[in-house]
Amino acid sequence: WFCTCAAPAVGTNQTGVAVCVLDECLNPSVQLVCGGQICNDPNVTVPSVDDWTCTCRAPATGIGHGTAAVCELDECTAGCPTCAAGTCEDAQQGCVDDDVSEAATGTWRCECPFPTAGQARQQPAVCTLDECDADRPCPTCANGTCVAEGQTCKDTDVSHDMVGTWWCHCPPPFTGVVQG
């Protein structure tokens, strides 16, 4: 005599109780839901049902429990042909991906660290340091010194590695400059 599992489970045993297996990922409707994603049924024993997941294919990430996954691709951290692959970090800059949806590629940019300013899409940024910019205080910056005296501030070299290049200018009709 044989014991046979009831469909959709599979398994038979001669002269004993059958061990029934139900891999929900073999179900065509579940395969349709996952599409090209990876289906995983972590517990294929009966009566475990509705525990299957769809997982995005690398380098995208995301898991859907009983549904298709929403796949994300952060090009700052993933490894892919369009990814940053350390480009920003190697330049001591931050990396930002403006759109992490899997379909959007080439959306990452490098950003200069504070107090410098600058950003560039898909390459290291040219960082500048305007020591007169009141919104970016720094140890070598004017930090409002000129403005407090009714004067204007001008940084003659905003290269990020050139510091102490700012000057206070007297307003007309007065004349005079003082280097910071």
MDTraj code that builds the backbone (N, CA, C; nanometers):
import mdtraj as md
import numpy as np

residues = "TRP PHE CYS THR CYS ALA ALA PRO ALA VAL GLY THR ASN GLN THR GLY VAL ALA VAL CYS VAL LEU ASP GLU CYS LEU ASN PRO SER VAL GLN LEU VAL CYS GLY GLY GLN ILE CYS ASN ASP PRO ASN VAL THR VAL PRO SER VAL ASP ASP TRP THR CYS THR CYS ARG ALA PRO ALA THR GLY ILE GLY HIS GLY THR ALA ALA VAL CYS GLU LEU ASP GLU CYS THR ALA GLY CYS PRO THR CYS ALA ALA GLY THR CYS GLU ASP ALA GLN GLN GLY CYS VAL ASP ASP ASP VAL SER GLU ALA ALA THR GLY THR TRP ARG CYS GLU CYS PRO PHE PRO THR ALA GLY GLN ALA ARG GLN GLN PRO ALA VAL CYS THR LEU ASP GLU CYS ASP ALA ASP ARG PRO CYS PRO THR CYS ALA ASN GLY THR CYS VAL ALA GLU GLY GLN THR CYS LYS ASP THR ASP VAL SER HIS ASP MET VAL GLY THR TRP TRP CYS HIS CYS PRO PRO PRO PHE THR GLY VAL VAL GLN GLY".split()
xyz = np.array([
    [0.0825, -0.1191, 0.0000],
    [0.0000, 0.0000, 0.0000],
    [0.0858, 0.1238, 0.0000],
    [0.0326, 0.2358, -0.0476],
    [0.1027, 0.3631, -0.0592],
    [0.0237, 0.4720, 0.0089],
    [0.0965, 0.5639, 0.0717],
    [0.0370, 0.6901, 0.1166],
    [0.0855, 0.7961, 0.0207],
    [-0.0075, 0.8769, -0.0286],
    [0.0252, 0.9843, -0.1225],
    [-0.0320, 1.1146, -0.0684],
    [0.0442, 1.2200, -0.0799],
    [0.0003, 1.3520, -0.0319],
    [-0.1046, 1.4098, -0.1248],
    [-0.1965, 1.4862, -0.0669],
    [-0.2995, 1.5535, -0.1459],
    [-0.2382, 1.6750, -0.2145],
    [-0.2772, 1.6955, -0.3408],
    [-0.2279, 1.8105, -0.4179],
    [-0.2699, 1.9404, -0.3477],
    [-0.1907, 2.0416, -0.3515],
    [-0.0711, 2.0590, -0.4343],
    [0.0563, 2.0066, -0.3694],
    [0.0485, 1.9514, -0.2490],
    [0.1668, 1.8930, -0.1844],
    [0.2092, 1.7681, -0.2602],
    [0.3372, 1.7349, -0.2481],
    [0.3878, 1.6157, -0.3151],
    [0.4581, 1.5270, -0.2136],
    [0.4569, 1.3976, -0.2405],
    [0.5242, 1.3011, -0.1553],
    [0.4468, 1.1713, -0.1494],
    [0.5186, 1.0621, -0.1474],
    [0.4575, 0.9290, -0.1342],
    [0.5458, 0.8440, -0.0442],
    [0.4853, 0.7388, 0.0091],
    [0.5620, 0.6431, 0.0883],
    [0.4909, 0.5086, 0.0806],
    [0.5712, 0.4045, 0.0595],
    [0.5143, 0.2707, 0.0547],
    [0.5154, 0.2147, 0.1963],
    [0.4034, 0.1668, 0.2384],
    [0.3812, 0.1055, 0.3698],
    [0.4099, 0.2003, 0.4864],
    [0.3809, 0.3264, 0.4695],
    [0.3993, 0.4215, 0.5792],
    [0.3430, 0.5577, 0.5435],
    [0.3488, 0.6456, 0.6423],
    [0.2984, 0.7815, 0.6229],
    [0.3934, 0.8576, 0.5319],
    [0.3372, 0.9262, 0.4335],
    [0.4179, 1.0046, 0.3402],
    [0.4613, 1.1362, 0.4047],
    [0.5803, 1.1809, 0.3713],
    [0.6269, 1.3139, 0.4117],
    [0.5859, 1.4083, 0.2992],
    [0.4945, 1.4972, 0.3312],
    [0.4393, 1.5870, 0.2287],
    [0.5180, 1.7171, 0.2233],
    [0.5488, 1.7598, 0.1028],
    [0.6247, 1.8823, 0.0790],
    [0.5406, 1.9733, -0.0086],
    [0.5378, 2.1025, 0.0307],
    [0.4641, 2.2008, -0.0481],
    [0.5531, 2.3234, -0.0661],
    [0.6256, 2.3248, -0.1768],
    [0.7096, 2.4406, -0.2095],
    [0.6234, 2.5362, -0.2898],
    [0.5793, 2.6414, -0.2232],
    [0.4875, 2.7363, -0.2877],
    [0.5509, 2.8080, -0.4059],
    [0.6835, 2.8085, -0.4131],
    [0.7512, 2.8743, -0.5243],
    [0.7356, 2.7972, -0.6547],
    [0.6929, 2.6715, -0.6471],
    [0.6677, 2.5929, -0.7675],
    [0.5303, 2.6219, -0.8264],
    [0.4475, 2.6927, -0.7525],
    [0.3133, 2.7291, -0.7983],
    [0.3261, 2.8358, -0.9077],
    [0.2712, 2.8125, -1.0263],
    [0.2822, 2.9090, -1.1370],
    [0.2306, 3.0492, -1.1014],
    [0.1269, 3.0574, -1.0194],
    [0.0759, 3.1911, -0.9848],
    [0.1738, 3.2653, -0.8936],
    [0.2441, 3.1936, -0.8062],
    [0.3464, 3.2568, -0.7219],
    [0.4648, 3.2980, -0.8097],
    [0.5028, 3.2138, -0.9048],
    [0.6110, 3.2481, -0.9967],
    [0.5761, 3.3736, -1.0764],
    [0.4501, 3.3870, -1.1131],
    [0.4042, 3.5051, -1.1867],
    [0.4161, 3.6303, -1.1003],
    [0.3820, 3.6189, -0.9721],
    [0.3921, 3.7328, -0.8804],
    [0.5378, 3.7758, -0.8670],
    [0.6282, 3.6813, -0.8502],
    [0.7701, 3.7147, -0.8326],
    [0.8343, 3.7625, -0.9623],
    [0.7780, 3.7261, -1.0758],
    [0.8370, 3.7680, -1.2027],
    [0.9795, 3.7182, -1.2135],
    [1.0736, 3.8051, -1.2387],
    [1.2137, 3.7675, -1.2505],
    [1.2871, 3.7683, -1.1175],
    [1.2148, 3.7912, -1.0094],
    [1.2770, 3.7928, -0.8774],
    [1.2966, 3.6505, -0.8261],
    [1.3742, 3.6369, -0.7199],
    [1.4025, 3.5060, -0.6628],
    [1.2958, 3.4718, -0.5605],
    [1.2322, 3.3566, -0.5788],
    [1.1286, 3.3108, -0.4860],
    [1.1918, 3.2166, -0.3841],
    [1.1505, 3.2331, -0.2592],
    [1.2009, 3.1459, -0.1530],
    [1.0852, 3.1057, -0.0627],
    [1.0701, 2.9765, -0.0412],
    [0.9726, 2.9246, 0.0543],
    [1.0539, 2.8630, 0.1682],
    [1.0673, 2.9328, 0.2802],
    [1.1564, 2.8863, 0.3862],
    [1.1095, 2.7603, 0.4585],
    [0.9803, 2.7306, 0.4502],
    [0.9285, 2.6126, 0.5193],
    [0.8357, 2.5388, 0.4237],
    [0.8846, 2.4304, 0.3667],
    [0.8075, 2.3564, 0.2667],
    [0.7273, 2.2410, 0.3267],
    [0.7209, 2.2352, 0.4598],
    [0.6415, 2.1289, 0.5222],
    [0.4948, 2.1704, 0.5257],
    [0.4094, 2.0725, 0.5124],
    [0.2658, 2.0965, 0.5224],
    [0.2338, 2.0969, 0.6711],
    [0.1628, 2.1890, 0.7266],
    [0.0688, 2.2813, 0.6636],
    [0.1221, 2.4244, 0.6476],
    [0.2508, 2.4474, 0.6473],
    [0.3054, 2.5832, 0.6341],
    [0.2725, 2.6400, 0.4966],
    [0.1938, 2.7462, 0.4960],
    [0.1575, 2.8126, 0.3699],
    [0.1685, 2.9642, 0.3882],
    [0.1757, 3.0322, 0.2749],
    [0.1816, 3.1786, 0.2695],
    [0.3025, 3.2362, 0.3421],
    [0.4136, 3.1630, 0.3406],
    [0.5363, 3.2142, 0.4017],
    [0.6449, 3.2392, 0.2968],
    [0.6075, 3.2408, 0.1704],
    [0.7031, 3.2594, 0.0628],
    [0.7369, 3.4076, 0.0454],
    [0.8564, 3.4312, -0.0107],
    [0.9015, 3.5674, -0.0346],
    [0.9582, 3.5807, -0.1757],
    [0.9534, 3.7030, -0.2269],
    [1.0220, 3.7384, -0.3510],
    [1.1374, 3.8305, -0.3116],
    [1.2548, 3.8027, -0.3638],
    [1.3735, 3.8820, -0.3322],
    [1.4326, 3.9364, -0.4618],
    [1.4747, 4.0614, -0.4574],
    [1.5352, 4.1248, -0.5746],
    [1.6673, 4.0585, -0.6094],
    [1.6984, 4.0613, -0.7357],
    [1.8267, 4.0083, -0.7811],
    [1.9345, 4.1145, -0.7588],
    [2.0526, 4.0687, -0.7132],
    [2.1645, 4.1592, -0.6866],
    [2.2054, 4.2304, -0.8157],
    [2.2488, 4.3528, -0.8060],
    [2.2836, 4.4267, -0.6855],
    [2.1669, 4.5002, -0.6196],
    [2.0467, 4.4896, -0.6754],
    [1.9308, 4.5540, -0.6123],
    [1.8964, 4.4812, -0.4826],
    [1.8268, 4.5502, -0.3935],
    [1.7867, 4.4910, -0.2664],
    [1.6383, 4.5117, -0.2446],
    [1.5787, 4.4204, -0.1702],
    [1.4376, 4.4292, -0.1350],
    [1.3767, 4.2912, -0.1231],
    [1.2819, 4.2788, -0.0307],
    [1.2112, 4.1517, -0.0088],
    [1.0625, 4.1812, 0.0006],
    [0.9839, 4.0998, -0.0662],
    [0.8389, 4.1076, -0.0561],
    [0.7872, 3.9800, 0.0094],
    [0.7086, 3.9934, 0.1147],
    [0.6529, 3.8770, 0.1848],
    [0.5137, 3.8485, 0.1283],
    [0.5046, 3.7439, 0.0488],
    [0.3779, 3.7082, -0.0143],
    [0.3416, 3.8001, -0.1290],
    [0.4373, 3.8778, -0.1747],
    [0.4148, 3.9706, -0.2859],
    [0.5491, 3.9999, -0.3513],
    [0.5451, 4.0646, -0.4667],
    [0.6700, 4.1021, -0.5326],
    [0.7440, 4.2050, -0.4470],
    [0.8752, 4.2001, -0.4504],
    [0.9574, 4.2949, -0.3747],
    [0.9615, 4.4287, -0.4464],
    [0.9754, 4.5348, -0.3692],
    [1.0055, 4.6666, -0.4237],
    [1.1584, 4.6756, -0.4241],
    [1.2156, 4.6748, -0.5412],
    [1.3611, 4.6676, -0.5531],
    [1.4235, 4.8064, -0.5541],
    [1.5291, 4.8207, -0.4749],
    [1.6030, 4.9465, -0.4686],
    [1.7475, 4.9215, -0.5076],
    [1.8071, 5.0233, -0.5691],
    [1.9467, 5.0157, -0.6090],
    [2.0139, 5.1460, -0.5671],
    [2.0801, 5.1423, -0.4516],
    [2.1546, 5.2588, -0.4045],
    [2.2925, 5.2510, -0.4688],
    [2.3130, 5.3324, -0.5700],
    [2.4377, 5.3256, -0.6461],
    [2.5595, 5.3732, -0.5662],
    [2.5365, 5.4280, -0.4481],
    [2.6488, 5.4677, -0.3620],
    [2.7062, 5.3476, -0.2877],
    [2.6240, 5.2455, -0.2641],
    [2.6687, 5.1312, -0.1844],
    [2.6706, 4.9995, -0.2619],
    [2.5972, 4.9898, -0.3710],
    [2.5893, 4.8645, -0.4471],
    [2.7083, 4.8519, -0.5423],
    [2.7284, 4.7334, -0.5907],
    [2.8308, 4.7083, -0.6917],
    [2.7639, 4.6821, -0.8251],
    [2.7760, 4.7763, -0.9171],
    [2.7147, 4.7611, -1.0496],
    [2.7904, 4.8497, -1.1483],
    [2.7706, 4.8299, -1.2778],
    [2.8432, 4.9104, -1.3767],
    [2.8200, 5.0609, -1.3639],
    [2.7013, 5.1029, -1.3204],
    [2.6727, 5.2465, -1.3077],
    [2.6975, 5.2997, -1.1667],
    [2.7463, 5.2149, -1.0763],
    [2.7615, 5.2536, -0.9362],
    [2.8877, 5.3358, -0.9104],
    [2.8856, 5.4063, -0.7988],
    [2.9957, 5.4942, -0.7601],
    [3.1236, 5.4167, -0.7302],
    [3.1111, 5.2975, -0.6737],
    [3.2251, 5.2099, -0.6450],
    [3.3389, 5.2824, -0.5731],
    [3.3064, 5.3631, -0.4717],
    [3.4083, 5.4304, -0.3923],
    [3.4608, 5.5595, -0.4515],
    [3.4077, 5.6023, -0.5652],
    [3.4551, 5.7242, -0.6318],
    [3.4532, 5.8443, -0.5377],
    [3.3422, 5.8649, -0.4682],
    [3.3294, 5.9804, -0.3789],
    [3.4158, 5.9627, -0.2544],
    [3.4114, 5.8450, -0.1960],
    [3.4873, 5.8196, -0.0739],
    [3.6369, 5.8346, -0.0979],
    [3.6849, 5.7902, -0.2139],
    [3.8268, 5.8036, -0.2456],
    [3.8689, 5.9502, -0.2516],
    [3.7747, 6.0389, -0.2824],
    [3.8014, 6.1827, -0.2884],
    [3.7648, 6.2510, -0.1558],
    [3.7409, 6.1720, -0.0505],
    [3.6992, 6.2220, 0.0817],
    [3.5713, 6.3050, 0.0717],
    [3.4778, 6.2573, -0.0101],
    [3.3495, 6.3238, -0.0283],
    [3.2369, 6.2272, 0.0027],
    [3.1204, 6.2817, 0.0259],
    [3.0026, 6.1996, 0.0499],
    [2.9371, 6.1608, -0.0813],
    [2.8653, 6.0507, -0.0789],
    [2.7929, 6.0039, -0.1970],
    [2.6439, 6.0066, -0.1657],
    [2.5641, 6.0594, -0.2587],
    [2.4191, 6.0664, -0.2442],
    [2.3562, 6.0118, -0.3717],
    [2.2624, 5.9194, -0.3565],
    [2.1861, 5.8686, -0.4708],
    [2.0471, 5.9294, -0.4613],
    [2.0136, 6.0164, -0.5550],
    [1.8872, 6.0897, -0.5511],
    [1.7653, 6.0038, -0.5802],
    [1.7837, 5.8910, -0.6476],
    [1.6706, 5.8047, -0.6823],
    [1.7174, 5.6599, -0.6738],
    [1.6767, 5.5903, -0.5677],
    [1.7227, 5.4532, -0.5465],
    [1.6298, 5.3486, -0.6083],
    [1.5336, 5.3904, -0.6895],
    [1.4510, 5.2900, -0.7563],
    [1.5397, 5.2127, -0.8538],
    [1.5114, 5.0846, -0.8674],
    [1.5970, 4.9966, -0.9465],
    [1.6113, 5.0438, -1.0910],
    [1.5073, 5.1025, -1.1465],
    [1.5101, 5.1456, -1.2862],
    [1.5925, 5.2720, -1.3073],
    [1.6136, 5.3497, -1.2017],
    [1.6869, 5.4766, -1.2151],
    [1.8357, 5.4525, -1.1913],
    [1.9154, 5.4722, -1.2942],
    [2.0595, 5.4554, -1.2791],
    [2.1295, 5.5844, -1.3190],
    [2.2494, 5.6018, -1.2687],
    [2.3258, 5.7226, -1.2977],
    [2.2761, 5.8433, -1.2199],
    [2.2094, 5.8183, -1.1066],
    [2.1503, 5.9285, -1.0290],
    [2.2331, 5.9648, -0.9065],
    [2.3549, 5.9123, -0.8935],
    [2.4360, 5.9420, -0.7762],
    [2.5242, 6.0636, -0.8025],
    [2.5633, 6.1273, -0.6910],
    [2.6512, 6.2426, -0.7005],
    [2.7457, 6.2454, -0.5805],
    [2.8600, 6.3093, -0.5997],
    [2.9554, 6.3330, -0.4914],
    [2.9297, 6.4722, -0.4349],
    [2.9364, 6.4829, -0.3023],
    [2.9172, 6.6110, -0.2357],
    [3.0378, 6.6402, -0.1478],
    [3.0817, 6.7640, -0.1496],
    [3.1968, 6.8058, -0.0693],
    [3.1591, 6.8111, 0.0780],
    [3.2547, 6.7811, 0.1656],
    [3.2265, 6.7855, 0.3096],
    [3.2208, 6.9302, 0.3598],
    [3.1415, 6.9519, 0.4616],
    [3.1296, 7.0833, 0.5238],
    [3.2624, 7.1193, 0.5889],
    [3.3117, 7.2401, 0.5821],
    [3.2451, 7.3617, 0.5358],
    [3.2650, 7.3901, 0.3874],
    [3.3307, 7.3012, 0.3129],
    [3.3462, 7.3261, 0.1701],
    [3.2132, 7.3055, 0.1000],
    [3.2037, 7.3543, -0.0228],
    [3.0804, 7.3430, -0.1009],
    [3.1139, 7.2864, -0.2381],
    [3.0189, 7.2169, -0.2956],
    [3.0346, 7.1638, -0.4301],
    [2.9750, 7.0251, -0.4421],
    [2.9278, 6.9932, -0.5616],
    [2.8759, 6.8604, -0.5917],
    [2.8902, 6.8355, -0.7405],
    [2.8967, 6.7085, -0.7770],
    [2.9075, 6.6713, -0.9177],
    [2.8408, 6.5362, -0.9386],
    [2.7736, 6.5231, -1.0510],
    [2.7050, 6.3992, -1.0868],
    [2.8058, 6.3006, -1.1442],
    [2.8132, 6.1819, -1.0854],
    [2.8921, 6.0676, -1.1317],
    [3.0427, 6.0937, -1.1406],
    [3.0937, 6.1823, -1.0580],
    [3.2379, 6.2064, -1.0513],
    [3.2673, 6.2889, -0.9266],
    [3.3926, 6.2909, -0.8822],
    [3.4255, 6.3732, -0.7664],
    [3.3959, 6.5208, -0.7954],
    [3.3516, 6.5908, -0.6940],
    [3.3189, 6.7324, -0.7079],
    [3.4438, 6.8179, -0.6933],
    [3.4364, 6.9379, -0.7478],
    [3.5383, 7.0394, -0.7236],
    [3.4906, 7.1154, -0.6002],
    [3.5640, 7.1023, -0.4918],
    [3.5231, 7.1625, -0.3649],
    [3.5805, 7.3028, -0.3519],
    [3.4963, 7.3941, -0.3065],
    [3.5395, 7.5314, -0.2842],
    [3.5148, 7.5694, -0.1390],
    [3.5899, 7.6696, -0.0929],
    [3.5716, 7.7215, 0.0414],
    [3.5721, 7.8737, 0.0327],
    [3.4521, 7.9315, 0.0303],
    [3.4386, 8.0775, 0.0318],
    [3.4374, 8.1188, 0.1776],
    [3.5482, 8.1732, 0.2238],
    [3.5620, 8.2083, 0.3647],
    [3.4756, 8.3276, 0.4043],
    [3.4066, 8.3861, 0.3078],
    [3.3133, 8.4960, 0.3376],
    [3.1697, 8.4464, 0.3526],
    [3.1440, 8.3225, 0.3174],
    [3.0089, 8.2665, 0.3230],
    [2.9677, 8.2462, 0.4690],
    [2.8736, 8.3282, 0.5149],
    [2.8300, 8.3241, 0.6552],
    [2.7601, 8.1936, 0.6904],
    [2.7094, 8.1212, 0.5892],
    [2.6392, 7.9958, 0.6153],
    [2.7350, 7.8782, 0.6326],
    [2.8630, 7.8997, 0.6102],
    [2.9617, 7.7927, 0.6208],
    [3.0775, 7.8369, 0.7101],
    [3.0505, 7.8564, 0.8400],
    [3.1581, 7.9019, 0.9287],
    [3.2689, 7.7977, 0.9411],
    [3.3912, 7.8488, 0.9559],
    [3.5066, 7.7620, 0.9724],
    [3.6129, 7.8391, 1.0508],
    [3.7157, 7.7712, 1.1015],
    [3.8175, 7.8400, 1.1822],
    [3.8883, 7.9539, 1.1094],
    [3.9066, 7.9433, 0.9767],
    [3.9768, 8.0481, 0.9019],
    [3.8815, 8.1458, 0.8344],
    [3.7513, 8.1283, 0.8519],
    [3.6523, 8.2110, 0.7824],
    [3.6334, 8.3463, 0.8503],
    [3.5804, 8.4416, 0.7720],
    [3.5512, 8.5758, 0.8223],
    [3.4420, 8.5700, 0.9291],
    [3.3492, 8.4757, 0.9148],
    [3.2420, 8.4544, 1.0134],
    [3.1708, 8.5836, 1.0526],
    [3.1450, 8.6700, 0.9547],
    [3.0692, 8.7926, 0.9798],
    [3.1528, 8.9103, 1.0251],
    [3.2857, 8.8951, 1.0321],
    [3.3727, 9.0030, 1.0787],
    [3.3546, 9.1298, 0.9963],
    [3.3584, 9.1195, 0.8652],
    [3.3467, 9.2370, 0.7782],
    [3.2081, 9.2990, 0.7884],
    [3.1075, 9.2166, 0.7811],
    [2.9693, 9.2638, 0.7838],
    [2.9401, 9.3367, 0.9146],
    [2.9945, 9.2889, 1.0242],
    [2.9734, 9.3529, 1.1544],
    [3.0286, 9.4954, 1.1565],
    [3.1258, 9.5236, 1.0709],
    [3.1859, 9.6573, 1.0631],
    [3.1290, 9.7381, 0.9468],
    [3.0207, 9.6889, 0.8838],
    [2.9597, 9.7597, 0.7716],
    [3.0398, 9.7481, 0.6440],
    [3.1219, 9.6470, 0.6336],
    [3.2075, 9.6292, 0.5171],
    [3.1653, 9.5041, 0.4411],
    [3.2200, 9.4878, 0.3218],
    [3.1924, 9.3679, 0.2435],
    [3.3137, 9.2760, 0.2508],
    [3.2886, 9.1504, 0.2338],
    [3.3941, 9.0493, 0.2399],
    [3.4136, 8.9917, 0.1010],
    [3.5379, 8.9735, 0.0624],
    [3.5704, 8.9134, -0.0668],
    [3.6795, 8.8106, -0.0457],
    [3.6541, 8.6874, -0.0882],
    [3.7545, 8.5821, -0.0830],
    [3.8181, 8.5740, -0.2208],
    [3.9461, 8.6011, -0.2291],
    [4.0133, 8.6086, -0.3594],
    [4.0512, 8.4722, -0.4166],
    [4.0458, 8.3680, -0.3350],
    [4.0771, 8.2331, -0.3845],
    [3.9921, 8.1333, -0.3066],
    [3.8889, 8.0800, -0.3712],
    [3.7955, 7.9893, -0.3032],
    [3.8354, 7.8423, -0.3180],
    [3.9573, 7.8148, -0.3629],
    [4.0045, 7.6766, -0.3664],
    [3.9956, 7.6201, -0.2253],
    [3.9524, 7.4971, -0.2150],
    [3.9296, 7.4391, -0.0817],
    [4.0550, 7.4328, 0.0039],
    [4.1720, 7.4333, -0.0589],
    [4.2958, 7.4246, 0.0177],
    [4.3644, 7.5601, 0.0382],
    [4.3011, 7.6673, -0.0070],
    [4.3561, 7.8020, 0.0118],
    [4.2758, 7.8719, 0.1214],
    [4.3386, 7.8950, 0.2357],
    [4.2705, 7.9594, 0.3480],
    [4.3382, 8.0917, 0.3809],
    [4.2633, 8.1794, 0.4451],
    [4.3164, 8.3104, 0.4819],
    [4.3275, 8.4050, 0.3647],
    [4.2452, 8.3838, 0.2619],
    [4.2528, 8.4685, 0.1415],
    [4.1346, 8.5650, 0.1322],
    [4.0715, 8.5947, 0.2440],
    [3.9574, 8.6865, 0.2414],
    [4.0016, 8.8258, 0.2858],
    [3.9274, 8.9264, 0.2365],
    [3.9573, 9.0662, 0.2648],
    [3.8291, 9.1384, 0.3020],
    [3.8400, 9.2354, 0.3921],
    [3.7296, 9.3264, 0.4215],
    [3.7501, 9.4520, 0.3377],
    [3.6431, 9.4951, 0.2694],
    [3.6477, 9.6135, 0.1844],
    [3.5534, 9.7188, 0.2404],
    [3.6031, 9.8416, 0.2473],
    [3.5203, 9.9531, 0.2944],
    [3.4180, 9.9884, 0.1871],
    [3.2976, 10.0277, 0.2297],
    [3.1964, 10.0671, 0.1308],
    [3.2280, 10.2073, 0.0783],
    [3.1858, 10.2356, -0.0473],
    [3.2070, 10.3705, -0.1005],
    [3.1318, 10.4728, -0.0126],
    [3.1765, 10.5882, 0.0051],
    [3.2910, 10.6531, -0.0612],
    [3.4221, 10.6255, 0.0107],
    [3.4210, 10.5416, 0.1119],
    [3.5443, 10.5130, 0.1864],
    [3.6315, 10.4179, 0.1045],
    [3.7590, 10.4172, 0.1346],
    [3.8516, 10.3266, 0.0687],
    [3.9323, 10.2522, 0.1747],
    [3.9797, 10.1381, 0.1365],
    [4.0633, 10.0608, 0.2264],
    [4.0237, 9.9151, 0.2276],
    [4.1223, 9.8313, 0.2478],
    [4.1003, 9.6871, 0.2585],
    [4.1887, 9.6347, 0.3701],
    [4.1457, 9.5305, 0.4327],
    [4.2237, 9.4616, 0.5336],
    [4.2120, 9.3122, 0.5044],
    [4.3255, 9.2446, 0.5008],
    [4.3224, 9.0998, 0.4770],
    [4.2894, 9.0290, 0.6059],
    [4.2072, 8.9239, 0.5929],
    [4.1666, 8.8448, 0.7081],
    [4.2724, 8.7513, 0.7547],
])
top = md.Topology()
chain = top.add_chain()
for i, resn in enumerate(residues, 1):
    res = top.add_residue(resn, chain, resSeq=i)
    for name in ("N", "CA", "C"):
        top.add_atom(name, md.element.get_by_symbol(name[0]), res)
traj = md.Trajectory(xyz[None], top)
